């Protein structure tokens, strides 16, 4: 079941939302477009958060709880100048990548959420590399971590491939650190 809030409202508010989306950084890689999230992207987010995949980040969630997460990650663009991107590939949504700093995080986080059909083609690696480089090279961050459920072997493998090293635990998550001062560190 979807909720009325998942449907964009026509008129001046929709135009304003489009203008705001145009202000967010657009990251382009060889195969991907990391763009501002839109209301229409929520269904793809819910397919991840409300499924068994959601168990790695507090779920599986109800659709209502997933909406709360999606809007919170989107709102951080306005509040902090970073947030969630929708990963686009050949006109389709492949998933989401996040530069976040959520309640409970001790340091800024690199997060990645992929739809099942987007796995196995290095999409997560390509998107996460672009986001990581943006954090270090554009935002000037000197620290970045991923908080990964120890059971999420795919995410641990991706973090290793991205150059992260495990650096302790926070609550029930492993902390994977991406160096200091940039991707070449």
C-alpha positions in Angstrom: 0.0 0.0 0.0 1.3 3.4 -0.8 0.5 6.7 0.9 -0.7 9.9 -0.6 2.6 11.6 0.4 4.4 9.4 -2.1 2.7 11.2 -5.0 4.2 14.5 -6.1 1.8 17.5 -5.9 1.5 19.4 -9.2 1.9 23.2 -9.4 4.2 25.7 -7.8 5.5 23.3 -5.0 6.5 20.7 -7.6 8.4 23.4 -9.6 10.1 24.5 -6.4 11.1 20.9 -5.6 12.6 20.6 -9.1 14.6 23.8 -8.6 16.0 22.5 -5.3 16.9 19.1 -6.9 18.8 21.1 -9.5 21.0 22.6 -6.8 22.3 19.3 -5.6 25.6 17.9 -6.9 25.3 15.6 -9.9 28.0 13.0 -10.0 28.6 11.3 -13.4 30.7 8.2 -13.8 31.5 6.0 -16.8 28.1 4.2 -16.5 26.2 5.9 -13.8 24.4 9.1 -12.9 24.2 9.9 -9.2 21.4 12.5 -8.9 19.1 14.2 -6.4 16.4 11.9 -5.1 12.8 12.5 -6.2 9.5 11.4 -4.7 9.1 9.0 -7.5 12.3 7.2 -6.4 10.8 6.2 -3.1 9.2 3.0 -4.5 12.7 1.7 -5.3 14.0 2.7 -1.9 11.0 0.8 -0.3 11.8 -2.3 -2.3 15.1 -2.4 -0.5 14.2 -1.2 3.0 11.0 -3.2 3.2 12.6 -6.4 2.0 15.0 -8.8 3.6 17.8 -6.5 2.4 16.5 -4.0 5.0 17.7 -6.2 7.8 21.2 -4.6 7.4 20.0 -1.2 8.3 17.2 -1.5 10.9 14.6 -3.4 8.9 12.9 -4.9 7.2 10.8 -1.8 7.6 7.2 -1.0 7.1 6.6 1.3 4.1 5.8 4.1 6.5 9.1 3.7 8.4 10.9 3.5 5.0 9.3 6.8 4.0 10.7 8.3 7.2 14.2 7.1 6.5 14.0 8.2 2.8 12.8 11.7 3.7 15.4 12.0 6.5 18.3 11.1 4.2 16.9 13.5 1.6 16.5 16.3 4.1 20.2 16.2 5.1 21.0 17.9 1.8 19.1 21.0 3.1 20.4 20.7 6.6 24.0 19.6 6.1 24.9 19.9 2.5 25.1 16.1 1.9 22.7 13.2 1.7 21.4 10.5 -0.5 21.8 10.2 -4.2 19.7 8.0 -6.5 21.9 5.8 -8.7 20.7 5.9 -12.2 21.9 3.5 -14.9 20.6 3.5 -18.5 17.4 5.3 -17.3 16.7 2.9 -14.5 17.2 3.2 -10.8 20.0 0.8 -9.6 19.9 1.9 -5.9 21.1 4.6 -3.6 24.4 5.9 -2.2 24.6 8.1 0.9 27.0 10.5 2.5 25.3 10.8 5.9 25.6 11.7 9.5 22.6 10.2 11.2 21.7 9.9 14.9 24.1 7.5 16.5 26.8 8.0 13.9 30.1 9.0 15.4 31.6 10.1 12.0 30.3 10.8 8.6 29.1 7.7 6.8 29.3 6.3 3.3 26.3 4.0 2.8 25.1 2.0 -0.3 21.8 0.3 -1.0 21.3 -1.6 -4.2 18.3 -3.2 -5.8 18.9 -7.0 -6.3 18.9 -6.7 -10.1 21.7 -4.2 -9.9 24.2 -6.5 -8.1 27.1 -8.2 -9.6 28.1 -5.6 -12.1 30.3 -3.3 -9.9 27.6 -0.6 -9.8 27.9 -0.3 -6.0 31.7 0.1 -6.4 31.4 2.7 -9.1 28.7 4.7 -7.2 30.4 4.5 -3.8 33.8 5.5 -5.3 32.2 8.6 -6.8 30.5 9.5 -3.4 33.7 8.8 -1.4 35.8 11.0 -3.7 33.2 13.7 -3.5 33.4 13.6 0.3 37.1 13.9 0.4 37.8 16.1 -2.7 34.8 18.4 -2.8 33.5 18.5 0.7 37.0 18.4 2.2 36.2 15.7 4.7 39.1 14.0 6.4 37.3 11.0 7.7 34.6 8.7 6.3 33.4 5.4 7.5 30.8 2.7 6.7 28.8 1.1 9.5 28.3 -2.5 8.4 26.4 -5.3 9.9 28.9 -8.2 10.4 26.6 -10.5 8.5 26.6 -8.3 5.4 29.5 -10.0 3.6 28.7 -8.1 0.3 29.1 -4.8 2.0 32.3 -5.8 3.8 33.7 -7.0 0.5 32.8 -3.7 -1.1 34.3 -1.6 1.7 37.5 -3.6 1.3 37.5 -3.1 -2.4 37.0 0.7 -1.8 40.2 0.7 0.4 38.5 0.7 3.8 39.9 -1.2 6.8 37.9 -2.5 9.7 38.4 -0.2 12.7 36.4 -1.5 15.6 32.7 -1.8 16.4 29.9 0.6 17.3 26.8 -1.0 18.8 26.1 -4.0 16.4 28.0 -2.6 13.4 31.6 -2.9 12.2 33.3 0.4 11.5 35.1 0.4 8.1 37.4 3.4 7.7 38.3 5.0 4.4 41.5 6.7 5.3 42.1 10.3 6.1 42.6 13.2 3.8 41.3 11.6 0.6 41.1 8.5 -1.5 44.8 8.4 -2.1 45.6 8.2 1.6 
